Each structure stands twice: as structure tokens, then as C-alpha cells.
Amino acid sequence: FLELDVCALKHDSQFPLETSVSSAFVRLLTPRPAPSIHDSGGFSSKAEDRLFRKLFRRYNQFIRPVENVSDPVTVEFEVSISQLVKVDEVNQIMETNLWLRHIWNDYKLRWTPAEFDGIEFIRVPSNKIWRPDIVLYNNAVGDFLVEDKTKALLKFDGTITWVPPAIFKSSCPMDITYFPFDYQNCSMKFGSWTYDKAKIDLLLIGSKVNLKDFWESGEWEIIDAPGYKHDINIVITVFVLNVHYRTPMTHTMPCWVRSVFLKVLPRIMLMRRPIDEDGKAGLMQQVGGGSLNCLEFGDSNLSSVEGCTGNNCSCPCQHARETPDTSDSGKTKSQLSPQNINTVMAFSVVSPEIKQAIDSVKYIAENMRSRNKAKEVEDDW
């Protein structure tokens, strides 16, 4: 399938709209040339009628146009964005107005122009010819197929050019952290719905989306729109998903795997386990297992503190630490130990708001500790 990335920035903008309107206006003012023998109603229309009857007398639009059944149909594909209609950040949907250009060759629709008064091109209804069933895979709302009521341009050598318009509402994960000055990266994935690469070889025209006819939006600006082609086997895809999304919640690392791959092999290969540069793991262990666990209060009495009997208090936390203070005095200041915090808080009246805040901090600490443990297991994998 083909994947097109549309990178958009929030902003306060094969026939442009202004050009089309101007051209139509000029044609209305200029005198119409005298009809020739090849205009409609002349000999050319009869020749075109003969040609149309000849081409579709025994034509079957449900059969792939290949002489050998094992050969694929090469389809050139191009996406032209005419308008970025809407970017719904709440529902995470991007609505676009597109022109989808399909080019392929049908050997059954060939003729000699000399036999039909020099006719080289004809327009035929697209529902009478075989068409590649290219759909939008990540469509969110509405039809994921293009409009089939448009006509296709047929050349005498069998080349078919079909450019149907479409309005798609594709799903797009939104990140509104920096709203309203946010960047969004939305992808549109196109591919054949019923044929694989052995039947249809989909080629992307160019490396980017065609923006020549783009009507600029007043809210969003398209920064870049590159295109990619992905050829992935289903077996490889399952393997990648199974390894990439392996988490401690779904898989448990056996002891022999940990011993062999994390202890024995690194020593043989003279490898050392990477050390966290910013020391976040150690900090989280201190926060998770430190003074936050000591602030557990049932009421304002000393006896309600966990581990307190009489005038003696004990807390299963870290002991007081001496940390150097790089101030002008150069003196070393002692941090307040968890036991001292616990004792002071025990003799003070704790309001329900403070208790709720302490519970919230404890919940955050537990959550961060769980994430650290899961991160360690993921790093091991």
C-alpha cells in the first residue's frame, strides 16, 4: 500500500480555480471557431461510435487486463490535494478534497487511429472498464471508495487515465500540547482492497503529493506531504508486531533468557549494560520508596501514624542524608529526614484537603514506580 504523510501547521491558505474561471470567461467572450468535419455531428462522431462499439463488443470489465494471468497490472497513482476542508482535533479526523490520478494500460482497448479518422483519444464511462479498487485504508467516516461516475481518458495504445475526485475523512492522531500553535502529522494509506502485489503493482508518481492545485486554508498550512510505498509480507508484519509490542503485561522473560542474553553473552562479547545518564531510575526509586510512603495519616493523632507506638516513631523509609550545598558559605546543610517529617506531621492537624493531596502524590509516585519497573523489563527485552 501507499502511505502519504500530510504535515500541517496551524496558520492564520490539473486546473486552479482562478485559472479555470478566467479561462471559461475568456471562452465566452471570444468568437467560436467554425465547426470542422471532425466536430460532433460530422464524420468523426460516426467514427467514434464505430470505435466505441468495436472496443466494448466483447469486453469484460471484471477481468484484469493482462495477457498472462501471472503478470501484475502496473498502476501509477498520484494524489492531488485541492483543499484541506477541516481538521477536527476533538474527533481526530482530517477532511480533505482530493483528486486521485490512476494510470494503467489495458491491452484489450487498443486501436489504430488511421482506421477511425485519426481518433487518438476517447472518453469512456469508468464503470464500463476494469478499474483498480484503490481505497483509503484509514478512512474514519463515510465512503472509502472514490466516485465511479466520472469518465476515463482512453488512448489508442491502451493507456487509461482516470482522475476521480473524492472527499475523504481520514483518522489522524492529534497532539494538542501546543494548541493553538501546534503541528499535526496525518497519514493517508491507499491500497488495493482485493488484490495483492502479485496482481496489482502500485507505483507512486513522484515522491510527494501534488499541491499545484491546492486551495490554501485560512487556518492550516501544509508544510510537507511526502509519499512512501510499503511492501510488507503478512508473516513479517506479525513477527514485527509481536516483538515490538511485547510488554511486561503480556510476556514474562524466562530466567534462562535473562541469564544467557543479559549476563553470559555480554561478558563474552565484552559488552556493558548502558547506564542511565540523567539518573532518573535512581531518583524515582528514592521518590517511590522514600518519604512519600511515610505520609500516611488516618487522623491528627500520633497513634494513627504507621509504625508509631507511644512517643517512639519508626518509618520504613530511607534515613536522613547529608548533601553538600554549593552556596557561598560552603557549609553542609542537612536534609530533613522522613522520620522528622513524619513526626512533625503527626503532631499537626491534617486537614482533609492536605490528606487528599498526600494521597494524590502517593498515587503519582506509585504510578511512576510501576512505569520504571515496566521500562526496565522493556529495556531487557
N, C-alpha and C positions, 0 to 999 in steps of 0.2 A: 504494500500500500504506500501511498504518498502522504507525507506529513508536511504541512505548511504552518510555520510559526509566524504569527502576527503580533509584533511587539508594539504596543500602543502607549503613548504618553498623554496624560490628561492635559488639555490645552484650551485657552480662552479665545483648517479647513482641509471596437476599434474606431469610437467616434465620440469625441467630447460633446457635452450637452450644448455649449455655446456654439461650437462649430456646426453641429447638426442643425440647430435652429437657424443660424446665419445662412447655411447652405440652402436650406429649404426656402428661406425668404428670398434669396437671390434667384433661385429657380422660378419662383413665382413671378418675378419681375422681368426675367429675360424671355425673349420670344422662343417658343418651342420650335425645334428644327422640323423640317418637313419629314413626314414618315417615309421610311425606305421600304424596300421589299422585304427586309428581314424583321420589320416590326410585327407586333401582334396583328393578326388578320391577314398577313401575307403568306408567302410560301414557307417562311421559317416556322410559323406556328404549326403547319401541317407536318413539317419535318420533325419538329419536336414531339408532336403527337405520335408519329410513327416510332420515334426513338423510345418514347416512354412505354409504348405498348410492347416493343421488342425487348426492352430490358426487364420488364416485370411480368412477362408472359408465364414463365415457369420459375419465377424467383420465390424462394422460401426465406422469409426474414427471421426464422428461428434457428437457422443453421449457421455456424461460424463460417466466415468467408475465407477458407483456406483450402488449397488444392490437396494438401496432405493432412490427414486428421491429426497427426502428431505434431504439426507445426503450430506455434502460437501466433495469435494476431497481435501485431505491434500497434499499440495505440499511443499516440503522442497527446499529452494532456497539459493544459495550461489554465491557470486560474487568473482571471482579471477581476479585481475588486473595483466596482463602480461606486459603492457608497458604504460607509460604516454607519449603519442605521442607528444602532443603540448598543450600549454596553451596560447591562443590568448587573451591578455589583452586588445587589441583595440576593438575587436568584442565581448569580454566577452564570449568566448567559450572554453571549455576544451575537448580535443580529447583523448580518451582512447581506448586501446585494451583490451577487457575483455573476460573471459570465464564464462559463466553463467550455473551453475550446477542446474538442475531440477531433483528432485527425487519424484516419486509418485507411487501408486500401482493401477494396472488395473486387476481386478478380472477375466476379460474375457481372459486374456493372461497367464493362468496358465497351467502347465502340470506336469506329473510325469516323472522324469528323467529316471526311470527304463524302461519305455515303449519306450524310444528313445535313446537307447545305452548310457545311463548315461549323456546325454547332459543337462547341468545346465544353460548355458548362450548362447544366440544367439544375433547377431547384426541385427537390422531391420531398414529399412529406416524410418526416423522420419515422413515423410509425409503419412505413412500408418497407423499410430496410432494416438490416441487422444493426443493432447498436450495443456498445459495451455498457454493461449495467454498473456504471461508476456511481457510488453512493458516498454520503458523508457518514463515517462511522460514529463520530462523537456528536451526532445530532441530538439535541435536547428536546425540542418541541417541534411539532409539525412534520411534514413530509421530508424524508431523507433522499428522495429521488428528485431529479430535475424534471422540468416541464417537457413533455414529449410531443406537444402540438406545434413546435417550431419546425421549419423546413431545414433540410441539409443541402449543402452545395456539393454537387457531384461533377467531377471532372472526367474527361473522356478516357484517361488512363486508369480509372477506378479509384482515384483518391477522393475520399469523402471528408468534408469539413463540416462539423456540426457544432454550433455555438449556442446552446440553450441558456437562457437566463434562469437564475434561481435566487431565492431568498431563504437563507439558512439561519437557524438559531442553534448555534453550537454551544456545548458546555465548555466552560472555562473557569478554572480555579482562580479566585481573586484574592489578592493580598492588599488590604486597605490600611496597612500600617501607617503610611504616609499620606493618607487622604487629606486634602484633595489634590496633592501633587504626587500622585502615585503612578508607577509603571505597572503595566499588566502584560503578561505573556500568554497569549491564547493560541492554541493549535487547532488546525482543522485536518482531519485524517480522511483521505479519499482512497477508495479502492474498489475493486470488483466484488460484488456480493456473492456471486455463484461460481466464478472462475478463479483458478489459481494461476501462478506464473506460467505453468505449462500450457495454459490455454490463452491467456492474455498477458502480453509483456507491456506493462505500463511504463512509459517514458515521460519524464518531466521536461517540458520545454523551458530551457533556461534554468538558472539556479535561484530565481526569485519570483515572487508573484508580480504579475503585470499591473502596474499602477499608473499607466498612461491615461486611463480614463477615470481616475479616481476623483470623486467629488468630495472635497475636503469637508470635514466636520467642524463645527464650531466648538466642540467640547474635547474631542480626541484627535491626536495626531499620530499617524502611523510612522514609526521611526524606521523599522526594517521589517521585511517579510520574506525570509529565506524559505526555500523548499528542499526537502530531503526525500530520498527514496529508500525504503526499508525492504530488504529481502530476508525474512526470518523464517526458519523452519519451525514447525509447531513443537517438535521434540526439544529443540534448543530453547525455545521460549519457556516451556515448562521447567526445564532444568534451571534456567536463569531465575525465574520467579521463585523456585523452591529454595535456592541458595540465598538470593538477595533479601528475601523477606523472612529469613529464619530468625526467630526471636526466642528469648528465654521462655515466653509464654507457650510456644508451640513445640520447641525442641529442647532436650536436655543433653548436654555434652557428656558422653561417657568418660569414665576415668581413664581408660586406656588411650583415648584420643588426646586428652589433656596431657597425659604423661609423655606420649610419644611425640606429639607435634609441638608442645609448648615447653617441654623440659629436655628431652633427649636430643631431638633433631636440631634445635637452636644451638646446643653446645657443640654438636658435631660440625655444624656449618659456621661456627664462630659468630653467632648472631646474639644480640642482646635485646631484651624486651624494651620497647620505647617508653620513655618516662614523660609524664605529663609536664609540659614546660611551665604552665601557669599554676600548677599545683591545685587544681580545682578539686580533685578527688580527695586529697587530704583535708582541704577546707570543709568539704561537705561532710566528711566523716566527723570532724570536730563539731560542726553545727548540728549534725543529725544526732550524734551520741553525746553531746555536751550539755550545756546549761539549759537547753530548751526542754529536755526531759525532766528537769528538776522543778519546773514551774507548774506543778500540778496541785491545784488548790480545790478543796471541797468547800471550805468556808474560810473565815478570817482567823480561826483559832490555830494555834501552833500544832495541836494534836492532829489536825487534818492534813498536815504535810506528810507526804510519803517518806517513811524512814525516820520519823521523829518520835522519840519517847522521852517525855518529861522535858528537861532542859537540854537534852543532847539531840542533835540532829545529824543525820548521815544521809548522804546522797550518792547514788551510784553514778557520779559524773567524774569528769576529769578534775584533777587537783589544780590548785592555784598555780599560775605560770608567771614567771618573771620575763618581761620582754623589754629590751632596751629601747629607750626613747631618744631619738636623734634630735633633741631640742638644743637650744643654746646652752642650757645649764649642764647638759651632758649627764644628768643624773638618771638613774634607772627607776622607772615607775612600776609599781606592782599592779597587775590587773586584778580586778575584783573576782574572787573565785566563785564558782557556782554555789559552794556551801554558804558563803556570806550572802549572796543574792537570795538564796533560799531562806536563810534566817531572817533577813530584813523583810522580805515579802511576807513571811509567815506572821510577823508581829504587826503588819499593816493591814488595814481594812481594804480588801479587794472588792471593787465594785463589779457588778455583772458585765459591764462593758469591757473592763480590763480582762476579766476571765475569758470572755468571748474572744478578745484579741489574742490572748495567750493560746487558746485552743486553735485559733486560725494559724498562728505562727508554727505551732506544733504540727499541724496538718501539712503546712508547706514544707517543713523540714522532713517529715516522713515521706512525702512525695518526692522530694529531691533525693533522699537516700535511696528510694526504690529505683529512681531513674539512674542513679550512679551504679547500682548493682546490675541493672539491665544493660547499661552501657559497657560495663566490664565484661559481661558474658558475650555481648555482641562483638567486642574487640577480640575476645578469644576465638570466636568463630572466624 
